[in-house]
């Protein structure tokens, strides 16, 4: 059974804390299949022990494959010169945590085969575990002070903004709390500089957002935004930095959601377009 038909702007995002446990239960089943196998290894400090071995595939990626498609026969399907994470004969699903620009050729070719869903794992909260590389003993555990929100999707979409209007392409953002496992094998006194990032463990499913058409992206045009606004004002309302804000406005311009109308001082001035306008 595969997941399909996630809500678009007309229905709103899937809020995992306000609906029934269907998705969360499915996510837990996927975690169990992906994580709890093989020899005992790291104890996370929360009563869970994750297997340690030779990882040919990261745990986060593997969990999401089982979450999105429970039948492993549809995983890692060869299509021409490419291998799709999931292909069930009707839909191609690609999980991409970064480097969206590298997908351009693949997207161009696979769209002729089936509809494509690109899944972006959004690490909303992160625990960092530092592990002894010889004994795999947990040496340090802390919460990261870096948090991502939906607007960080734009840091990746900027590289494929010319593909987003395709009716064959959908972007699915899965918000997560993750555990980032790193080995103390780097440089410096604490051995953390340039240390090996061993694995990422998904801990909780936080949210699901689907973007299938230009109107879906208007969620980034926050309530309270002036009729005419600069990138600085956009950044403030979306609680992000000016670089991400600039990328977001570039994507929204390509989608026809905003247009650049001039300048205010040395800053470009933008305006939201009417819904459904070109």
Secondary structure, DSSP 8 states (H G I E B T S, - for coil): -B------TTT--EETTTS-SHHHHHHHHHHHHHHS-SS--EE-SSS-EE--S--SS-HHHHHHHHHHBS-GGGEEEEETTEEEEEE-SSEEEEE-SS-GGGGHHHHHHHTTTSEEEEEEEEEEEEEEEEE-TTT--EEEEEE-S----GGGGHHHHGGGGGGTT-TTEEEEEEEEEEEEEEES-SBTTTT-BT--EEEEEEEEEEEEEEE-SGGGGGGGS-TT--SEE-HHHHHHHTT--HHHHHHHHHHHHHTTSEEEEEEETTEEEEEE--TT--
